[in-house]
Amino acid sequence: MDLHSSDRTMQDHAAFQAGHHDFQSDIQRLAGNDLVGTILETVMLATRMRFAGVARVTADRWVACRTIDELQFGIAAGDEIEIGSTFCQTVRKTSELIIFNKASTDPRYHDHPIAAAFGIVSYASVPIFRADGSFFGTLCAIDTETKDVSNTRSVAMLKMFAEIIGGTLDTAERLDAQERVIEQERKLVRIQEEFTAILGHDLRNPVTALRSGIRMLGKETLTERGRGVIGLMQSSLHRMGELVDNMMLHAKARLGDGITVAVTPDAPLGAAIAQVVAEISLAAPDHQITTDLEFGGTVCCDALRLSQAVSNLISNAINHGAPGTPVTVRGRLSDGMVIMDVVNTGDPIPDAAQRAIFQPFQRGRTAEGSGLGLGLHIASSIARAHGGTIAVTCRDDTTTFRLTAKTGDGP
């Protein structure tokens, strides 16, 4: 079958393969669909026709989307035929199928120029409609020999298959639309995470400046009221620093697919945790924090990250523990593992909350403090990055968060 030309340069299979066909998406949905391929094979087996295909048909275009061509017509996905040389234009206009077993004896098509021009003897063209009733194209079957395609069973089969293809198109289009929405959401999330990381970075400088200024003011001669205000400012500033650090680490982890740690063989873990405890004690003077650290020197780990995890656990214990009760921090080494316990007294965490407490943006039993709900998630992520875990246990009125982390020289 020759591909006729027109004043407009028509597209072909090469344009589809190159990815710039006018009907690229329509062709892709059908050319790569296994169900459509099975339908065409079934049509050929049931009717014994040697060409079957699905075409996209508009007022001025006929484009093959999927074909099985045993007649060597040379029509493949993306190939275009002059619309005036097809029966499908009539199908589009009338919404009725065209079907005949033998063109020369058919009362309507015995002298039709299209049948004569292409040597068509047996032919079927069935309209395909989308779910909204709009016309898409046709399901075609062709042969150059006489075939019994107009019998009742064949006609019913062709109509059913055309309906299935129409439904397949709508399903594919909905999936494509959902994938576009998901991809757009991914882009928006990445933009938000990049913004969060940049914001956290930019907030660090003013937080550092405020911390230095408050430290300098603390050395001045102040009234009792002034020292009280300084204490409140230190508490708020410590909390602000924690929020910024957690926000930045979460954003960087999302952008980089996880939290990374920089393990050093002689990290001063005990000193790093002691400093964290001192800072929190200064910022929260009304809360007693006791420590029992038995590391026996340096530890092969990322001391900065582990101390940040412990800081988050202590802050959580202070925020959710019973007022006026102490928080205990214990640390030791065992079989190549760092084991840290942070213990507080207070109401137990409900079982349902325990299952979700390490997820991001979970804010525990109360919303007091209005944190981001990232502290326990960050702590858990740091533990995982060290090959460890965090678990919570509640017995009576005592809640214990246990962090484990592999040391670099562990088993």
Steps between C-alpha positions, in 0.01 A plus 500: 500500500651833400504787745347785307635850531318829546587868520599440861802283570361189663673324787612140518638223720839673517340812650338283768828323576673838528237609752364805318187370330191723518312208656792368704307442824206329326732268310708420809193403702397244239832391348631388837178350634502118521122479513463688171755268338303197621177649364650549154637146496160367606326697225731348240455147635121529521447665160806359320572855382871567449515863604362648821565836654382789711506846342468850641254681275421873497327723247818514291738231634526118494791371709577137586546443874544122509504248213559135419579488129531159333402649162815713489305821456794670671288681760656522847432707811522869411455456123244736349271451200316772312162514675313518172632159398346321801153380596559624854395855424152368429507303823596817690218702344227238540618317815400182318726208416587411140530129428489276192620153406565564131517847355412399141165351603408744776209721386647809661875461445527288181637792302653705781830664390675437834438126483615493140808714558639281779371163391275472806264204480388448862481789742377602844529838672340549842484836682685537830359745752644629825296474821374856453352406161758681289627328187858372514554288190432156359574132542573370150540159338595458131570221256559474126304175491138423581440443874180449696528803726143633487339212689321581825765353728786683332313831508418457870862411574635803312259736679596352838870535427451862388329575833785333690759706313305816577497409869872420485567845359316669783681291760837581342416872480399507866822324598702746292321790667566353845867447417526863388340614824734278704803628311388859557451427869849349516642817349307718746614288795862527385466878463353517851780286642764709325335813638495348850868409479592851381279661764654289776849589379419870489345490847816358654692828477248716692454220756876488554514879528219504756666224700826700512317818595309331781820342628663846508200651677517223758845627601368849569367623833126440484207525733329182617224570252757547223662165577157340489439647155843378385408150618175508305685624192757220533224242523321635194824529307598143581162381380535710185842350431361149541217573257738643240739206531221242470337684212828519308593138564156376395506704179854391413411137573202521266701668226789257539292186560585455866712630783873442459748474784871580513650234725838576655706240691560713809182705539451663844144372543493543878615862475253574221207366704618682813505825303147436373379434853669819624334708227157355570546544875587864444198548276265308732624571853177374659568146378761276660702284258725233644756307296674167537738459205742205488671522163854472633658747257441562131254306284507419130184683388361835385491673838333815366205309351458265797507791743234671287287185527547496879418872516171433321419216740575717804288785366216256438532368856489854642203602287289193577621393843326588824595850624767506767623147432859428390615370163770234509752442221700178507761388249729200461674276248404135456621255233593773253181697559433837657196470727334821619195517728303819560250449783223726627202472731147573382190357340578200276485540123192320357577191293351654185717810540812286555459343155506841329715705733817478287327613183562861389268774624364293789473718808445245774227510757448876506559793271667699778817665381369511144804320360533370149461139608837413349711438810432128551500438125843662465632305798371175353653583161838571659486167684418317174787678325726348769354154441287522815146571616293695750232327704265627769374309804250615761478335842266652756587871496848461350570549129836392354630576152791271414732595215745240367773569246780288359849627562742494210715237671203284599409157359 
